[in-house]
Amino acid sequence: MEKLRALVSLSKPNIILSVGLTGLTGMVLANKSLPDFRLIFFTLLSLILSAAGAAIINNLIEQDRDKLMERLSKRVESLNLIGPRNLTIIASFLTTFSLGISFFLINSTNFIFTLLAILSYTIYYTLFLKRSSPFGTVLGGIPGALPVLIGFSSVDPHISISYMDGIIMFIFMMLWQPPHFWLLAQYQADDYKKAGFPVMPLIYGKKFTNYLIMIYSLSLLPFSLFFWFNGSASNSYAVSAIILGLSFLYIVYKSFKDNTKYKSAFLFSILYMLLIHISLIINIA
């Protein structure tokens, strides 16, 4: 039981929740309603397994640096409990099985997007972007945004102008990722310094990071309202998006004002993103 709990923690269940929800949003946007249950089941199963496998690979790659970070001490304990060899086998099985579901039970476009998500997170982001530049998280948002297109492609495998809704939500997720991560970096700067990660507050300082967080946060509101502008969502969704967007901006501003509420703003950024997706799904479906 202890090893099972350790495995669940290493699969990063909070990321799996985000991946599953954003994937479902993509499906609803493509279908203009909830697709059939079978397609939802296999798409979400593939997404969840691929996200879990990629998360475990991420933990294996970063285990030496994670040991230097106080907030990740439990993750390191979980990794040692199961063992790198066993985790490598588990991660290989999860990613391979997820790709098999995608290719054989969904479609080839979905397979390509799923493969890109796995590779962009485990190799492109983890091995290169995160370690080389404080701006790494900008393009590092790609694997976190791709689940939208993975969900969209499960319904519509033919990429065309019909993908506009999916692309806008993909951009929304790309814009959400940097302020979300930079808020975390603001209150965990010491940990990132110990591990040798060149995060924004360490390289350019907290003030400059605050400016960037606000710029990106401001851009989220108009993109969240796109679905109201083009008629995909109703006035009730627009009201929800405006309230959530302004609330997020207020909490971000408060974190800047006293420099002590970065954690609250970080946690609210997750809630904000999840509620935008839930509101959109409920409104369209």
N, C-alpha and C positions, 0 to 999 in steps of 0.2 A: 504493500500500500504506500509505503514511504517513497519507493522508487517511482511509482505511478504519479504521485504528487510532484516529485522532482521533474519528471518528464513533462508534465503539464506546464509547470513553471518555465521550463526551457523552451517550450513551444510558443511562449509569449501570448497567452490567451487574450490579452487586451488588443493585440494587433490582429489576432484571428477574428475577434468581434468586429473590428473596423473593416477588415477585408471582406467578411461575409456580408455585412450591411451595405457597403459600397458596391459590391458585386450585385446584390439584389436591386439596388437603385438603378444600376445600368440595365438590368433586365426589364424593370418596369418602364424605364424611359424608352427602351426599344420597342416594347410590346404595347405601350400606352395603357397597360393594365397588368395584373399578375399573370405571368405565363402559366402553362400547365405544371402541375406538381412534379411530374417526372423530370422535366427540364430544370426546375428550381433545385430539386434534390441533387442531381448529378453535377450541376454547375457549382453549387455551394460546397458539395463534398470535395470536388476537385480543388476549389479555391482554398478550403480549410486545410486540406492535406498539403497542398503546395506551400501555403503560408507557414504551417507548422514545420515542415521539412526545411524551408529556407531559414527560419528562425534558429533551428538547431545548428545548421551549418554556420550561421552568423556567430553563435555562441562558441563553436569550436574554433573558428578563425580568430576570435578576439579573446580567447580564454586567458592569454598571458597579460593582456591589458586590463581585462575585467578584474583580475586579482588585485590590481592597484586601486580600484574604485570601491569606496566604502559602500555605496548604495547597491552594488551588485554582489555583495558578499554571499547572499543566499543563492544567487545564480551559480556562483563558483562552487558552492557546497553541493548543489544539485548535480552539476556536471561531474564532479569528482565521485559522487555516489554511484552514478550510472556508468561512468567511464567513457573516455573519448572513442574507444573502438566500438562499443555498443551503440553510442550515439551516431557514429558515422553510418553504421548499418541501418539504423532506424531512419535517419534522414534520407539515405539513399532510397529506401523502400517507399517512404512517404512521397518524395518528389517523383519517383518513377511511376508509382501507382496513380498519382494525381494527373500526370501527363498522359498516362494510358486511358484514363477516364475521359480526359479532354479530347484526345485524338479519336478514340473509337466510339464514344457515346455522345459526343457533342459535335464538333466540327474542326476542320484544320485551322481556321482563323482563330478560334478559341485556343487551340493548342499553341499557336505561335505567340499569342499574347501571354499565355500562362508561362511558357518557356522564357520569354523576355522578362517577365516579372521575377522569376526565380534567379536568372542570371544577373539582372541589373541590381538586385538586392545583395546577393551573396558575393559577387565578384566586382562589378562596377562600383557599387557604393561602399561595401564593407572593406574591400582590399585597396581601393584607390581614392575615391572622392572623400570619404570620411577622414582619411589619414593625411591627405595632401593639402587641403584648402579649407578655410573657414566658410567658403561659399559652397562647399561640397553638398550641403543639404538642399541647395536650390535644385540642382539636377538629381540629387538623391531622392527627391520626391517622386520620381518616375515609378519605382516599384510600388509605392503606396497609392498612386493614382491609377495604375494599370488595372486593378480589379474592376473599376467602372467599365472599362472597355472589354474586359474579359466577360463580364455579365452581359454587356450590350451585344457582343459578338455571338454569344450562345443563342440569342434570339435572331439576330440578323448577321449572318456571316459575310455578307457582301458589302464591303466598305464603299460608301458613297456619301452624297449630301445628307442622306438620312441619319448619318452618324453625328450630326451637329450637336444634338442634345448630349450625347455621350462625350463628345470632345469638350464641350463647355464644362461639364462636371469633372472631366479629367483635369482641365485647367484650374478649376476651383480647388481641387485636391492638391495640385502642384503649388498653388499660391498659399494654401493652408499650411503645408508642411514646414516651410522655413520659420514663420513666427512661432509655430508650435515647438519646434526643436530649439530655437534660440531662447525661448522662455525657459526651457529646461536647462539650457547651457548657462543662463544667467544665475540660477540658484544652485547649480552643481558645478560651477566653474573650477573650484578647487579639485574636485574629483577628475574632471577632464584634464586638468593640468598634470596631475599625478600620472595619468595614463598616457600623456603625450599627444592628446588630440588637439589640433589647432582650431578650437571652436571660436566663434566670433568675439565673445567678450574678452577672451585672452589675447587676441591679435589686435583688435581695433577698439577695445574698451566697451564698457557698459552703455555709455551715452550714444555712441554710434550704433550699437546693436539695438537700442531702444528706438532710434529713428527708423531703422530697417523693419523692425517688428511692426511699428505703426503703419508704415507705408504698405506693407503686405496685408496687414489686417484691414486697412481701409479698402483695398481692392476686392476683398471677399464679398462685400455687400452687393455691388452691382452684378457680379457673376452669379450670386445666389438668386438674384431677381430675374435673371435671363429667362427662366422657365415660366415666369409670369408674363414677361414682355411678349414672348412668342406664343402664348396661349396654351402651353402644356399644363400649367398649373393655375389654380384659381386665386381669387383675391384673398381667401383665407390663408393660403400658403404664403402670399406676399406679406401679409401682416406678421405671420410667424417669422419669416426670414428677416424682416426689418427689426422686430423686437430682439431676436437672437443676435443679429449683427451688431446692433447698437449696444446691447448688453456686453458683448464680447469686447467692443471698443472701449467701453467704460471701464471694464475690469483691467484691460491692458493699460489704460491711462493711469488707473489707480496704482498699478504695480510700478509704473515709472516714477510716480510722485513720491513714494516713500521708500522705494527700492527694497521692500521687504515682502511683497506679495507676488513674487514671480511664480512661486509654486501654485498659488491659487489660480493665477492666470493660465498657467500651463494646464492644470486640471480642467479648467473651464473651456479651454480650447478644444479638448477632447469632447466634452459634453456638447459644445456648440456644433462641431462637425457632425456628431452622431444625430443630434436633433434636427439639423438641416436635412439629412438623408431620410430620417424617419418621417418628417413632415412632408417631404416630397413623395415618398412611397405611399403614405396614407392618402394624400391629395389626389394622386394620379390613379392609384389602384382602386 
